[in-house]
Amino acid sequence: MTVDSTSEPGAIDGGLVDAFVSLADSLFAVPAESGVVGVVERVVEAAHAIVPGADVVSVVLRNPDGRLDTVVASHPVAQKADALQDEVGEGPSHTAMHSTGVGAALDRLVGPDVTWPTFGPRAAGDLELGAVLATGMFPGGAPPRFGALNFYSWSPDGLDAVDRDLALVLAAHAATAINAVQGRTASELREAQLLEALRSRDVIGQAKGVLMERRGLTADEAFDVLRRTSQDLNVKLRDVAETLVTRREEL
C-alpha cells in the first residue's frame, strides 16, 4: 500500500447516507461555546462508526510555522503519533496536507517499503501502530491544507479494506464545520469589539460633557483632561470616563 494523492474520490454507498446526514445534523447542533473542539469531537465520534478498522482517530491543525496541534484524539496513542510526526518532520498528516490532488496518505507502518522511513518504524515500534490513513482538510484544496483527519489501526492490514472516499467525506465535513465555527467566532469577536468601542465612545462623550458643564471647558480641553488623567493614573481612558460619569454628583 502506498501514498495516493492523485486519484479522484468516488461515490458514497447509499447505505451511509443516513450516517452522514446524522453527522451533519450533529455538527449543526454543536453549541457555539464548544467552539472548534466541540465540532471536531463529533467528527471523531462519527469516524469510529463510519470507517471500519480505524482503531484510533485524531484531528490536527497546522500552525502558521508548520507545526501540528492535535485538537482531539480518541486515544492517547493518537496524540503521541501526531507529536511524533511533529518531532521528525514527516508522516501521514504532513503528506496529506502538502500533497496535490485529493490529499490522502494511506500506508502500512511495518515492512520494507514504509513510506515514512523515520516515522513509520517508530510509530510501529514505540506506539505499536500498524497502519494509518490521513486526509487533508479541505481534501481537494490547494496545499498546504490547514489540517488533517488521521485514522490509525493497531493492525498492519487493519485499513486495507477502508473506502478512502469515506475518510475524504468525513474530512470535508470536518473542514467545513471548522471553517464555519472559526468564521462565526471571528464575526462574534468583531461584533463584540465594535460594541465595546461604541460603549467606550458613549461613556467618554458623557464624561466630556460633565467636564464641559462643570469646568467650562471646550470639548478638546475636556478630552485632554481625561487623557492626561488616564496617563497619570495608568488607568484606561474608558475607566476614567466611566468613574467620572458615575460619580458626577461628587464633583
VENLINBEL-V792726 format. One record per residue. N is the residue number from 1. OMEGA is omega as a letter, one per 30 degrees, with the letter a starting at -180 (none if undefined). D_FIRST is the distance of its C-alpha to the first C-alpha in Angstrom with 2 decimals. Layout:
BEGIN
n=<N/N>
omega=<OMEGA/OMEGA>
d_first=<D_FIRST/D_FIRST>
END
This chain:
BEGIN
n=<1/2/3/4/5/6/7/8/9/10/11/12/13/14/15/16/17/18/19/20/21/22/23/24/25/26/27/28/29/30/31/32/33/34/35/36/37/38/39/40/41/42/43/44/45/46/47/48/49/50/51/52/53/54/55/56/57/58/59/60/61/62/63/64/65/66/67/68/69/70/71/72/73/74/75/76/77/78/79/80/81/82/83/84/85/86/87/88/89/90/91/92/93/94/95/96/97/98/99/100/101/102/103/104/105/106/107/108/109/110/111/112/113/114/115/116/117/118/119/120/121/122/123/124/125/126/127/128/129/130/131/132/133/134/135/136/137/138/139/140/141/142/143/144/145/146/147/148/149/150/151/152/153/154/155/156/157/158/159/160/161/162/163/164/165/166/167/168/169/170/171/172/173/174/175/176/177/178/179/180/181/182/183/184/185/186/187/188/189/190/191/192/193/194/195/196/197/198/199/200/201/202/203/204/205/206/207/208/209/210/211/212/213/214/215/216/217/218/219/220/221/222/223/224/225/226/227/228/229/230/231/232/233/234/235/236/237/238/239/240/241/242/243/244/245/246/247/248/249/250/251>
omega=<a/l/l/a/a/a/a/l/a/a/l/l/a/a/a/a/a/a/a/l/l/l/l/l/a/l/l/a/a/l/a/a/l/l/a/a/l/l/a/l/l/l/l/l/a/a/l/a/a/a/l/l/l/a/l/a/l/l/l/l/a/l/l/l/l/l/a/l/l/a/l/l/a/a/a/a/l/l/l/l/l/l/l/l/l/a/a/l/l/l/a/l/l/a/a/a/a/a/l/a/a/l/l/l/a/l/l/a/l/a/a/a/l/a/a/a/l/a/a/a/a/l/l/a/a/a/l/l/a/a/a/l/l/l/a/l/f/a/a/a/l/l/f/l/a/l/a/l/a/l/l/l/l/a/l/l/a/a/a/a/a/l/a/a/l/l/l/l/l/l/l/l/a/a/a/a/l/l/a/a/a/l/l/l/l/l/l/l/l/l/l/l/l/l/l/l/l/l/l/a/a/a/l/l/l/a/l/l/l/a/l/a/a/a/l/a/l/l/l/l/l/l/l/l/l/a/a/l/l/l/a/a/a/a/a/a/a/a/l/a/a/l/l/a/a/a/a/a/a/a/none>
d_first=<0.00/3.81/7.16/8.85/12.58/14.45/14.32/17.09/17.14/18.74/21.56/21.86/22.89/26.64/26.68/25.16/27.91/30.20/27.68/27.16/30.90/31.60/29.30/31.09/34.41/33.60/32.55/35.81/37.74/36.60/39.88/40.44/41.19/37.72/36.28/32.64/31.93/33.31/31.12/27.91/28.86/29.05/25.58/24.11/26.16/24.95/21.25/21.79/23.50/21.28/17.65/17.05/15.27/16.24/18.45/19.51/19.66/21.20/22.42/23.10/25.49/25.81/29.26/31.06/30.52/26.72/26.61/24.86/26.93/25.57/27.69/26.76/24.61/24.68/24.58/25.74/22.50/20.83/23.64/23.24/19.55/20.68/23.55/21.41/19.54/23.07/24.28/21.81/21.37/17.58/14.83/13.04/16.50/17.63/14.73/15.20/18.93/19.19/16.77/18.34/17.75/16.90/15.66/12.46/9.84/6.92/5.17/6.61/9.97/10.88/10.45/11.61/9.15/8.88/9.06/12.42/14.56/17.32/16.09/13.20/15.62/18.40/16.73/15.72/19.09/21.51/20.22/18.47/15.44/12.25/9.75/10.54/10.69/13.42/15.42/18.36/21.89/23.08/19.74/21.34/23.74/24.23/22.73/23.45/23.17/25.32/22.83/19.56/18.77/16.44/15.05/14.54/14.10/15.90/13.66/10.24/9.60/11.92/9.98/8.12/11.29/11.97/13.46/12.52/16.04/17.65/16.35/17.53/20.87/21.33/20.78/23.29/25.72/25.47/26.01/28.92/30.55/30.28/31.77/34.51/35.39/35.49/37.61/39.88/40.29/41.16/43.59/45.21/45.56/47.20/49.49/50.43/51.16/53.26/55.21/55.80/57.05/59.37/60.73/61.32/63.12/65.31/66.36/67.03/69.16/71.08/71.68/72.97/75.31/76.69/77.43/78.94/81.20/82.24/82.57/83.35/80.35/78.63/75.01/73.88/76.06/74.78/71.14/72.04/73.57/70.39/68.23/70.43/70.61/66.84/66.59/69.43/68.09/64.41/63.76/61.80/64.03/63.07/64.09/67.40/68.07/67.22/69.53/72.31/71.98/71.92/74.88/76.89/79.92/80.23/80.68>
END
